[in-house]
Amino acid sequence: MNPMAREKRSDAVETINRHVGCRLAELRTARGLARGELATETRLSARALGRIEAGARELEAASLYELADALGVEMSAFFEGLAPQTVPQPAGLPTAEQVSEIEALLDAFLTIEDPEQRLRIVQLLKACATSGMY
């Protein structure tokens, strides 16, 4: 990963940590719980919860699951309101738009019964991808 991409990813991770921390604080206080009370229902200490709420500590998936369970919410509640462009797209994975296009292409491709036609389509796609023209 180049330094510019690493810095951008680091900024995104920091933004996500702050957002999740703020959402944790909102959800906890909306239920009238002190950090210590929430800590007794999870494996996290009140101090760790404070660091998470401040965005100074990353949250492991298992801890996020525990917190969601203790607060009676879905894990997705911690990400509500997070701008989609904030979340870095891992290299090599298709975007949501590309997945939709792939699904449409696959649906159409599977309706073609002639194996020769399917082969020619695959060859055409490969030629387009390697030509650099598209």
C-alpha positions as CSV (number, residue, x, y, z in Angstrom):
1,M,0.0,0.0,0.0
2,N,1.4,3.4,-1.0
3,P,1.9,6.0,1.7
4,M,-0.9,8.2,0.5
5,A,-3.4,5.3,0.5
6,R,-2.1,4.3,4.0
7,E,-2.7,7.8,5.3
8,K,-6.2,8.0,3.8
9,R,-7.0,4.6,5.3
10,S,-5.7,5.7,8.7
11,D,-7.8,8.8,8.6
12,A,-10.9,6.7,7.7
13,V,-10.2,4.2,10.5
14,E,-9.9,7.1,13.0
15,T,-13.2,8.6,11.8
16,I,-14.9,5.3,12.1
17,N,-13.5,4.7,15.6
18,R,-14.8,8.2,16.7
19,H,-18.2,7.6,15.1
20,V,-18.6,4.1,16.7
21,G,-17.5,5.6,20.1
22,C,-20.0,8.4,19.9
23,R,-22.8,6.0,18.9
24,L,-21.8,3.8,21.9
25,A,-22.1,6.7,24.3
26,E,-25.4,7.7,22.7
27,L,-26.9,4.2,23.0
28,R,-25.5,3.7,26.5
29,T,-26.9,7.0,27.9
30,A,-30.2,6.6,26.1
31,R,-30.7,3.4,28.2
32,G,-29.7,5.3,31.3
33,L,-26.6,3.2,31.9
34,A,-23.3,4.4,33.5
35,R,-20.1,3.0,32.0
36,G,-19.6,0.8,35.1
37,E,-23.0,-0.7,34.7
38,L,-22.4,-1.5,31.0
39,A,-18.9,-2.9,32.0
40,T,-20.5,-5.5,34.3
41,E,-22.4,-6.8,31.3
42,T,-19.4,-7.2,29.1
43,R,-15.7,-8.1,29.3
44,L,-14.7,-4.5,29.0
45,S,-13.8,-2.2,31.9
46,A,-15.4,1.2,32.5
47,R,-12.1,2.7,31.5
48,A,-11.9,0.8,28.3
49,L,-15.5,1.9,27.5
50,G,-14.4,5.5,28.1
51,R,-11.5,5.1,25.6
52,I,-13.8,3.5,23.0
53,E,-16.4,6.3,23.5
54,A,-13.6,8.9,23.0
55,G,-12.5,7.1,19.8
56,A,-9.1,6.4,21.3
57,R,-9.4,2.6,21.2
58,E,-10.5,0.2,18.4
59,L,-13.2,-2.2,19.1
60,E,-12.8,-5.9,18.3
61,A,-15.7,-7.6,16.6
62,A,-16.4,-9.8,19.6
63,S,-16.6,-6.8,21.9
64,L,-18.9,-5.0,19.5
65,Y,-21.1,-8.0,19.5
66,E,-21.1,-8.1,23.4
67,L,-21.9,-4.4,23.6
68,A,-24.8,-4.7,21.0
69,D,-26.2,-7.6,23.0
70,A,-25.9,-5.7,26.3
71,L,-27.6,-2.6,24.9
72,G,-30.3,-4.6,23.1
73,V,-29.4,-3.3,19.6
74,E,-28.1,-4.7,16.3
75,M,-24.4,-4.3,15.7
76,S,-25.3,-2.0,12.8
77,A,-26.6,0.5,15.3
78,F,-23.0,1.6,16.0
79,F,-22.6,2.5,12.3
80,E,-25.9,4.4,11.8
81,G,-25.2,7.9,10.3
82,L,-21.7,7.0,9.2
83,A,-21.1,8.4,5.7
84,P,-20.5,5.5,3.2
85,Q,-17.5,7.2,1.7
86,T,-15.8,7.1,5.1
87,V,-15.4,3.4,5.0
88,P,-12.3,2.4,2.9
89,Q,-12.9,0.0,0.1
90,P,-10.4,-2.9,0.3
91,A,-8.3,-3.2,-2.8
92,G,-9.5,-5.8,-5.2
93,L,-13.1,-6.0,-4.0
94,P,-15.8,-4.8,-6.3
95,T,-17.9,-1.8,-5.4
96,A,-21.6,-2.1,-4.7
97,E,-22.3,-0.8,-8.2
98,Q,-19.9,-3.3,-9.8
99,V,-21.6,-6.2,-7.8
100,S,-24.9,-5.1,-9.3
101,E,-23.5,-5.0,-12.8
102,I,-21.9,-8.4,-12.3
103,E,-25.2,-9.9,-11.1
104,A,-27.0,-8.5,-14.2
105,L,-24.2,-9.8,-16.5
106,L,-24.4,-13.2,-14.9
107,D,-28.2,-13.4,-15.1
108,A,-28.0,-12.5,-18.9
109,F,-25.1,-14.9,-19.5
110,L,-26.9,-17.8,-17.8
111,T,-29.8,-17.5,-20.2
112,I,-27.6,-18.2,-23.2
113,E,-28.0,-21.9,-24.0
114,D,-25.4,-22.2,-26.8
115,P,-21.9,-23.0,-25.3
116,E,-20.2,-21.6,-28.3
117,Q,-21.9,-18.2,-27.8
118,R,-21.0,-18.2,-24.1
119,L,-17.3,-19.0,-25.0
120,R,-17.3,-16.1,-27.6
121,I,-18.7,-13.7,-25.0
122,V,-16.0,-14.7,-22.5
123,Q,-13.3,-14.2,-25.1
124,L,-14.8,-10.8,-26.0
125,L,-14.8,-9.7,-22.3
126,K,-11.2,-10.8,-21.9
127,A,-10.2,-9.0,-25.0
128,C,-11.9,-5.8,-23.8
129,A,-10.3,-6.1,-20.4
130,T,-6.8,-6.6,-21.7
131,S,-6.9,-4.1,-24.6
132,G,-6.9,-1.1,-22.3
133,M,-9.5,0.6,-24.6
134,Y,-12.3,0.4,-22.1
